[in-house]
Amino acid sequence: MAKGELDNITRVIPLEDLIDRESKRFKDRGMQYKVFDIEEELLSDPLLLKTPVVRNEKLVTVGYQPDVWKEWIKNN
């Protein structure tokens, strides 16, 4: 993910909510024991990003949110 796109997403979703602390990658890197810059890590290692990231114009969801997506479709 490019920095500009990450900046746009973090206008809606807090940066803290984008990192997948339950992912294998997070655990394999021992990040639960480290202090780190979330933005820097997400930009350098996309496997740390919680997915899917779904955008609808200025709206964004992170993770599996089918009820929200249905509302988006219904309201369009």
Secondary structure, DSSP 8 states (H G I E B T S, - for coil): --HHHHHHHTTTS-GGGGB-TTSHHHHHTTGGG----HHHHHHH-GGGB-S-EEEETTEEEES--HHHHHHHHHH-
